[in-house]
Amino acid sequence: MSTLLDRSTFETSRALEYFSEKELCAQIGHPVEFWPVAVLRELIDNALDAAEGANIAPEILITISGECLTVADNGPGIPPDTVVRSLDYLVRVSNKAYYVSPTRGQMGNALKVIYAAPFVSSGGGSIEILTRGERHCIEISLDRIAQRPEVRHTKEVAVVKSGTEVKIHWRDLARLLSEPSADSYNPPPKAEEIVRGYAAFNPHASFVLNGQGYPSSGLFTKWSPRQPTSAHWYTPETLRDLIAAYIAKRREGAPERTVREFVAEFRGLSSTVKQKAVTEGWQGKRLHDFVVAGDVDADFVQEILGRMQAASTAPPPQQLGIIGKEHLSRWMAAQGVARTSIKYQQKRGIDKGLPYVFEVAFGINEDDRATRHILCGLNWSPVIGGDPGDPTLRDAIAEANLGRNDPVTLVLHIARPRFQYADRGKTRISL
């Protein structure tokens, strides 16, 4: 007679979501061979956002050598407490997650992924972060029995002129980011391709990759991470989540926020007259006063959203930022596209309550032996592999009969306050 299995019930720590290949693939949105370039993109996203948030024209310096990748920026520097909080794998740390605003990253997992990827892919590696007069050294290992990452974090005084410098030590990293892949059908892009993509979508920024410069092409106005968001971009659900996040932060020791202070943060509601009108009946009330049975009162959320929208004007789509024909044409010509063949179109509108700017440029390569090149960007960040994963865009490319061996270049960019991503790595969207 066979013995029956008496199954045990096991618990798995959520911290381990970053410490297996399967789970980290879900976080990054790509298989392991794409991780180095995905980490590079996260670092450049952070660097650009930091400079823009300080109203500084971004200057990004990227160095790849041996087993090291270094990305340095000219922003204000990551606050040391943000570095410390990012080491807690049970929470996400982000200043973008609850705001509806056209920013590059909104998931709050960038630093966690950067710490974990070298360990999971090669069994080792470390990270150095130089910021605000300190050098943070971070080494990750895994206590698999206790189901938790072991984080060794040391810091020391360092000379830091400005900005943030992140250095990743990762076995065989230079080869992974620079040499051709064995997968000829869907190879991961190399570092040079990613940097060229950022140069295409960020006319105001300059980049240097191992001494190769990609200079700024001049002034470019886009929505800054520091600009107030618009009440017209929120739904009751997203506004409720933002209010709940502020209340939770207050419980952690942050100052209490009044309803009027909350309203004043939104675009078009900075005047005292409008603030008084929007908050009528709630004078002196604080956000936590509207917590009912552990949740934010739905009637309050609906009412305040309606009042804020009635008292303000929705920003037109062009205020998101337009890259423009001149810059994209200059960039495409530098990539070997015949300038006389370049066509550019732009469309602006409102989709499901959110504004968007859609830009497309197309041209024929001067070298007729060159194959098709598709570059797609979402909110000024290139999509890895050129495919945004949206069936609408894939179908449009198919209908245009752009074969893989055609000597053409197609550039697509969409700016929008928020995308509905189909994966945690911000690579596949639903339009």
Number of C-alpha atoms within 10 A of each C-alpha: 3 4 5 6 6 6 6 6 5 6 7 10 13 13 14 18 17 23 24 15 15 12 13 24 20 16 20 25 20 18 13 17 15 20 23 23 22 27 21 20 21 20 24 23 19 20 28 25 22 23 24 22 18 16 14 16 20 23 21 24 21 24 15 19 14 12 15 18 21 20 22 22 25 22 25 19 23 18 11 17 8 12 17 11 12 19 21 14 19 13 14 17 20 16 12 16 17 18 21 24 24 25 23 22 20 20 17 16 21 24 19 18 21 22 24 24 27 23 20 19 19 11 14 16 22 21 22 20 23 26 25 19 16 15 20 20 16 19 18 22 19 17 10 11 6 10 15 18 20 14 14 12 15 11 14 10 12 13 11 15 12 16 20 25 23 20 21 23 19 23 19 13 19 18 15 21 24 15 11 13 16 9 9 8 7 9 13 25 21 20 22 14 18 23 21 18 22 23 24 28 26 25 23 20 24 20 23 16 18 12 10 11 11 19 14 19 17 12 10 16 14 19 21 19 21 13 12 18 21 22 27 21 20 21 16 17 11 15 20 21 18 17 21 20 14 20 22 13 14 15 12 9 8 11 11 15 17 18 22 21 15 15 22 19 15 18 18 21 23 14 9 11 9 18 21 15 12 24 20 11 9 14 11 10 14 16 21 21 13 20 15 10 7 8 12 19 15 14 11 14 19 15 12 18 20 16 18 24 19 13 14 16 14 16 17 14 20 17 13 21 19 21 22 17 17 10 19 24 23 15 21 22 19 11 13 16 22 17 17 10 14 20 15 15 12 16 12 16 13 12 10 6 12 19 23 23 22 18 21 19 20 20 22 23 24 16 12 11 10 16 15 16 17 17 24 24 22 23 24 25 27 28 23 25 19 19 17 23 16 15 14 13 15 13 11 11 14 11 9 9 10 17 12 12 12 16 19 24 22 20 21 21 23 20 28 21 21 20 20 10 16 14 14 17 21 21 22 20 16 12 11
